[in-house]
Amino acid sequence: MTRVHVTQTVAALRSNRDLAPLVKKGDLAVVGAYYSLDTGRVEVLSGAPSA
């Protein structure tokens, strides 16, 4: 459920009227990730920037 929420929030931020132009130009990256308290690992769910 948490991963779904993150994915939906990322989509909402990327389509936000103020943020969308910045995302499209590449000036802003919206990255969705899940941090596990059990393992201490971060799982990037979407939008991982390419080096």
Order of alpha helices (4+ residues) and beta strands (2+ residues): alpha-alpha-beta-beta
